[in-house]
């Protein structure tokens, strides 16, 4: 997947839609823009769901860092 | 025996006793009678309602105290006890101080704010943009309590698939600032978080002290990852709020600011796709219509050819007729011309002229003869007249004609001659020459 940031891809997509709606594009250009737009849209959608929800605690170790899941127990400890 | 001590001995014992039983401690009190002599050390009296104690802070320690000490200010001091032998006095020597109480805290807060502002730590130019859709959110806060629960609930509700990395810290008390500083540094080194929320629930000015701590402010400023401050309950600003890249009034608000609502994004994406499709469909439709229109116009040439064919047919018919007529007319012209030419032929002319000539000749001859006849008749009569008029006939009646010689001039007057002139005399029959002898007047 291209290394486009989500917001960059979304901004590009919005720009494409704006251009298409302005009516300045030829049919050929529109179809190309559409192709690119769909690609960006899919990319955004993919980006949205690619991470799964995780809640973790950052731990410092001698080697560097580690993470472990955040639990109810963490909440009750003070 | 009574043991007798010198003053010095006594003082030294007291010194030992006191100083060894009070190592480093924290003491709280109000500053009064503050003096700053030329040495640069600060002397004052620390007091509460009932007691007071002398205090000093040496110049090197002053540097670590980030606010200005003033009379009437409540502080807590980290100090040790000291007995000053020459005077027999005891005092505390402090090496750290923190403001205490609303007045002091407020004053320290204002002083720090002014200083950091001056230094440019709040400058909007330094604010980093908050990512629209962070993959990992670092949360620096206490792992227990409402704050983390709110943040987890809200992020989960808005955007189920977000990764949250908690860097647990104490958010209150003297230990809080260094822990917060370390947590921010750790998240930066670890590097996964796209944004950091520094959060704490509301509290008194004293409770919020760690978020007004200069070290924390500098840690936020130095963070490569953008930091959202989410401290307190809306009303109070902390130094952290000023330095942070974004200030959220509450932890819940921070959670809302940092993650978009997944449903809204999906709807927005779907809407954008739908709009693109509409555009394409519209363009395709108009292209199709245009094509159909053009195709319609493309049939025209065939019709034009048919029309032309008819026209051609029509024209070639009339062309033939025209040509035939033209030929006929030319033929008749030719015929006329031939006849005309024949008329103009020299043979014809010649014959004609000859005929004319012959006639003319006849006429001329006849006319000539007539003229001749006339002339003959006229001559005859003239002759008769002439006969009667001729001098000769007069001479016949006895007259003569005299001419003077040599001119031959007829003499009608006697004065015209003189005696001796020669004259010729004509008679009816012959003549003679004579000489004038005498003139006789008429």
Interface residues (C-beta under 8 A of the other chain):
Chain A: X5 X6 X7 X10 X13 X14 X16 X17 X20 X21 X25 X27 X30 X31 X33 X34 X37 X38 X41 X44 X45 X47 X48 X49 X50 X51 X52 X53 X54 X55 X56 X57 X58 X60 X65 X67 X70 X74 X75 X76 X77 X78
Chain B: X131 X132 X133 X135 X138 X142 X143 X144 X145 X148 X149 X152 X156 X160 X161 X162 X163 X164 X165 X166 X167 X168 X183 X186 X187 X189 X190 X262 X265 X266 X268 X269 X272 X273 X275 X276 X277 X279 X280 X283 X284 X287
